[in-house]
């Protein structure tokens, strides 16, 4: 069992639109931790939006910026909501896992598809012409690989997902 009073971080992974950022804020409040959204961290450090990095520099540049931002992150007692593509970097995920457990917010493809909206405006790191379905199928095994805990939040609202995470950690 995980000690919610420990100095460790809590790391949230999952597809875009899985609710990592929203749940991360709730989890931080509930456990008395800080909160970092690595997508916002990348934008701050790069000085531009994720979608602009993708449009002008491509997916590999966005993934490199994500990896750099994560590897420069040295925090404790923090909930970290990762970008959906963080799992492509073994080095970044190893760095995150050294700080605390990784919680994979697993949601069904149909829910991702319904929630996500415009992939390009959202700044979702993907290859040109890669469908959302292909992206989902490519990433899910990586989320499972790094997960210490898996929360199937497909049919949950944010409060139910928060409760499920807290119960799992207890």
N, C-alpha and C positions, 0 to 999 in steps of 0.2 A: 504494500500500500504506500501511497505517496503522502508525505506530511505537508499539508497545505500551509503550514507555518514555516516551512523551510526557506532557505535563501535561494533555492533553485528557481529558475524561470519556468514558465509554462508556454510551450510553443504550439501554435495552431497552424495546421496545414490543411489543404483541400483545394478543390477547384474554385475558380472565380465564382462568386455568387453563393458560396457555401455558407457565408455568414461569419467568416473569420474575424473581420474588423468589428462588427457589431457585438458578437459574442465576446470578443477580446476585451472590449471596454467593460462589459458587464462582469466578466470574470475578474478583471483587475479590481473593480470596485468591491466585489464580493470577497476577494482574498487579500485586499489591502496591498496590491502590487501596482507598479507602474505599468504603462502600456506603450507599446511601439508597434506601428504598422509599417512593415518594411517597404511597402509600395510608396508610402508617403516619405519615408526616409530616403529612398532612391530619388524621388522627385526633388527633395530638398537639396541633396548632395549634387545632383546633376543640373539643377537649376531649370528643369523643364518637365513637362508631363510625360508619363509613360508612353502615351500614344505618339507624342512627338519624337521620342527616342526611337520608337518602332518605325515610324514613317521615314525619318531622315537617316537613321543609322542601321536599322534592321534588328532582327530578333537576337542575333548573337551579341550585339552591343548591349541590348537590354539585359540579357542574361549575365553578361560580364559585369554590368553595373550592379545588378542584384547580388551577385557573388561578392563583389568588393564591399558593398554596404553591409552585408551580413558578416563577413570576416572582420570588419572593423568594429563590429558591435561587441562591447564588453560591458554587460549589465548583469545585475542579479535582482531577484524578486520582481521580475517583470514578465508580463504577458506579452508575447511576441506573435503578432499575426503576420505570417509570411505571405509573400506574393505567391500566386499559384504555381509559378515556375521555379521556385526555390529548390524543389526536389531534383532538378536537373544537375545541380552541383553537389557532388558527393562531399567535397571539401566544406561547403557552406553547411550542409546538413550535419556533418560530423561536428563542426564547430557549435551549431545550435544544440545538438544532443548532449554535448559535454556540459551544457548549462542547465539542463532539465529535460523532463519528458516531452515527447512530441505527441500531440493529440490530433489525429486525423478526423476532420469533420467530413464524413462520407455522406454524400447525397446522390440520389438516383440521377441518371443522365436527363431524364425528362424534367426534373426540377431545375437542374442547371440550365437547360435549354429555355425553360420558361422565364427564369429570373435574369438571365445574363444580358439581354438586350443587344446592343451593337458591339460586336467583338472589337472592332477597330477603335471606336471612341473610348472603350473601356481600357484599352492598352493591354490586351491579352497577348502574351508572348506566344506566337505560333508561326509556323512556316507559311509562306505565301500559299494561298489556296487550300490550306489545311482546314478541314471542316471541324466544327465543334465536337462532333462524334469521334472523329479520329484523335483529336486532342485529348478528349476524355479517356479514350481507350489507351492512349499512350501514357498518360500521367497516372492513372489509378494504380497500376502496379508499383510505381515509385512511391506514391503516398503510403501504400501498404508496407513497402520495404522499410521505410524509416519510422513508421508509427510504433509508439509504445502503447498507445491506447487508440481504439477506434470507436467513434461515436456515430452511429447511423442516425443522422438528424433529418432524414428525408421528410418525415411527417411531423417534425417538431417546429414550434415557434421558438423565438430566441430564449424565452424564459425556460421552456422545457429542455432546450439544449444545454443551457446553463446548469440546470438541475442534474441533467444526465452526466455532464462533465464532473461536477462536484461529487456526485455519488460514485462515479468511476474512480476518482482520485482518492476517495475515502477508503 
